[in-house]
Amino acid sequence: MPDQQKPGRVAVLGGAGGIGRVLVASLQAKGNEVIVLDLAASLDRHAIAATGIAIDVCDEQSVTAAFAELGEQWDSIDGFVNLAGYNSALKPIGDTTAGYFDEITGGNLRGAFLAAKAALPLMAHGSSVVMISSGLASNVRPGYGAYSVSKAGVIAMTKVFALENAPRVRFNAVAPGLVDTAFLRGGTGRSQEDHEAIVNLEAYRAATPMQRLALPEDVVGPVEFLLSPASSFMTGQVLWVNGGGYMP
């Protein structure tokens, strides 16, 4: 994302989600052009004041088609943010079925790989990619085995992309703690978004030095920083956003 004197083009994968909608609005308020890529169900459920392209990161053909459509609209991209990801259950890793493990790692890690690979040819010189990992990638907790594995993989993959594509494209990651969005209730586009949270939110608040859950705005700020020239000498880095709950 260039500075405010030179708005850019930013593609946001998962832009119809809780964090995504706030990020899209903030980018647009700064004069940037934004295209949102998300599940068709998410785009239908949440009206976004931006061009929407349907995508399912679990389907390689869908990813290829979505980025081909994106390339027809823009000849280059200044910023790409991947917010897509989900986790639908908490269970010991020893009780996790291979099917569930494949589903979570496929959506969160393989999907991130497919999207980043597809976006790369469209990225302009000096552009920035921001991947979303999780504090659980390093600060592991019982019940999150498949999710932790997938998000740890996102960090490693971000670093590899950063090394292999510098200086043309910067790759960095943001690793939030719990954010109060539909993600905690089944996921945008993958549920009715009104289920009970799969975690004990009160216990989480009590264990966090800042004594609250993150809001989407708390993640949007770091993402925009990594998109901007203010972080132009940063690549392969991770910003941990968790209210002090984890201090690597």
Residue, then its C-alpha position, 0 to 999 in steps of 0.5 A: m500500500p503506497d502512502q496517502q499521496k499515491p493510493g495503490r491497488v490491494a487485493v484482500l483474500g477473506g475480505a468479507g470476514g470480520i477483520g476483512r471488512v474493517l480492513v477493506a473500509s480502512l484501505q478505501a478511506k485512504g484512497n486505495e482501490v480494493i478487490v475482495l476475494d472470498l467464498a461466494a457465501s461470504l460475499d453474498r452474506h456481507a455487502i462489500a463496497a468493492t469488487g468481489i471475486a468468488i474463491d475457495v482456497c481449498d480448490e486449486q482450480s478455483v484459486t487459479a480462476a479467481f486470480a486470472e479474473l483478478g489479472e483481467q481487472w488489474d495488470s499489477i497489484d501493490g498489496f495482497v493480504n491473505l486473511a483466509g483461515y478457519n478452525s471449527a473444533l477443539k480436540p486433542i491431536g491424538d483424537t484428531t481424524a486424518g480427515y479433519f487434520d487434512e481439512i484444517t491444514g488444507g484450508n489454512l496452509r495449502g490454501a495460503f500457498l496456492a493463493a500466494k503462488a497465484a498472486l506472485p506474478l501479479m505483484a508489482h516491484g516494491s509490493s507487499v504481501v501480508m499473510i495472517s498466521s496466529g499466536l497459536a503457531s508458536n504459543v501452542r495450546p491443547g485442542y488446537g493441534a491441526y490449526s497450530v501446525s497449519k499456522a506455524g507452516v504459514i510463518a515458515m512459508t512466509k519466510v521462504f517467499a520473502l527470501e526467494n522474492a526479495p527485493r521485488v516483493r516483501f512478504n511478512a506475517v501478522a500473528p494475532g491472538l483471539v479476535d472477536t469475529a465470526f471466526l470464533r463461531g464457525g467462520t464467515g461463509r462456513s457457518q451461520e456465524d451465530h454459534e457459541a464461541i468454541v473457546n472460553l472467552e472470559a477465561y481468555r480475557a482474564a489471562t490477557p494482560m490487556q484484559r480484552l479480546a482483540l478487535p478487528e481494528d487491532v489487526v488492521g493497523p499492523v496489516e496496513f503498516l506492513l503494506s506501507p512504505a513505513s515497513s519498506f525494510m521489513t521482509g520475512q518478519v512476524l508481528w505478534v498482536n495479542g494484548g501481551g498474552y504471548m511475548p516471544 
